[in-house]
Amino acid sequence: MIVETILLIVFLFFPVFVFKTFEEAGYQAWQAFVPLYNYYIWLKVTKKPLWWFIFLLIPFINYFMIFLLVVETAKCYNKFSLKDQALAVILFFYSLPRYGFSEDEKYTDPGERPVIKKSAAREWVDAIIFAVVAASIIRMFLVEAYTIPTSSMEKSLLVGDFLFVSKISYGPRVPNTPVSFPFVHHTLPLTKTAKSYVDWIQFPYYRFPGLTDVDRNDVVVFNFPVGDTVSEVYQSNRSYYSLIREYGRDQVKNNKRVFGDLVYRPVDKRENFIKRCIGLPGDTIEIIDQQVYVNGEINDSPGKLQFKYIVETDGSRLNSSNLQRIGITESVQQISNTEFLLTMTEEALEKVKNFKVVKSVKPVNRPDGVREPYIFPHDTAYKWNVDNFGPLWIPEKGSSVKLNKKNIVLYQRAIETYEGNKLVVNDEGIFINGEKTDEYTFTMDYYWMMGDNRHNSADSRFWGFVPEDHIVGKAVFVWLSLDPNEPLFSKVRWNKMFRIIK
């Protein structure tokens, strides 16, 4: 609340910087000190439409409007060059008072100053700057467009879906890297590793208040938690940590022919992932024979879940057109002359069972107690797999967990990497920041994310918790859906457009 209070005070009393300009325009200096009324007067001083006042009441847009008023004030002192106006905005705390107090600066009423004819190039530059700044503010604080690149959320969200993600729902984050190339995520266009941001200026994590908290079963966009370091070759297709588990740290670090350069990325520049939030801070997650339990109760997901099945036929091949007609779009893998591996929903499963050539359908279910090494926490003490997992407690801000040498692997990355502590585990015990302890209190909330396409989703089962500072926003609306497998004039999925995400 301290940050919000400071920002509110700055906004309410920002026109104090121009109280001397108020006097020169024929108004009273005290009017610059009255919250909100001071903006009404400032609009009159700069001869701007009074209905602009509405935009001054919209969060985040209002700060953009302040900078517009700064530019208009600079024009009152004959500052028409792009350089002068940029300096007025950047050094507002110096420029605005100087305009009013300096004898070298002469105030001119906007209605009386000469009309400055801009060159065509200047008109274009001004328009581009305005558009970029406005779009960047909207993209940064309100809503951003995303596309679905993989099938991890099929059939809830399809590859080729274009959607809007609301950042104001959970509260927009202050960018970790405020200086960056506009409309580019982490890498400059036409390059493989050139950073699109300046990493020597970084802000600490802060999130503005949102409209709601993350709810269970929300579809959430977040930064890839283990995407802090990536291989130039594999990027986020295979995490750096999975590579070093398989090949060893020295091999991944030094064999540039195979892995390329290693690139570190701050939180807001890590790859964007989209999954469904299954577990909230303080929940206990468990998966038993593919069924997810939250705090001991079955989790009823609103999504269309998909699993893999082994389909045995009489020797006939499965007709791809028939499969596509009932909604099976992922590739079919042939296991033997009579067996095929299909990924499908429960609805499609019932239809496949009725195919004349189908003799049997068996679910693919990893048995309980069979450990898959690529499953979190990647430790032999936990024999977990994608279908049988947990129970696992999800850290909650302010809550403590008892630590021992077995369960430390569950919370090690949260304690050490996400929350910035020095963790040492040796024969003498567990040491956090040099102090021996058997307990830790978390400073952030964490979430458990899973894809609806359960057997084709790299999610929290593979890499663990998602910290609150990695949450980007809530997926709310699909505005366009294109099928990447269809020809140009048949790409649009008309029945999948303009739908609310559930």
PyMOL commands that set and color helices and strands:
alter all, ss='L'
color gray80, all
select helices_A, chain A and resi 2-24+29-33+37-45+50-57+61-75+82-90+92-101+120-141+240-247+249-254+256-259+267-269+320-325+346-353+408-418+460-463+468-470+488-490+494-496
alter helices_A, ss='H'
color red, helices_A
select strands_A, chain A and resi 143-147+161-166+219-223+229-231+262-264+272-279+284-288+291-294+297-298+306-313+333-334+339-345+358-363+389-393+400-402+423-426+429-432+435-436+439-441+446-450+466-467+471-481+499-500
alter strands_A, ss='S'
color yellow, strands_A
deselect
rebuild
show_as cartoon
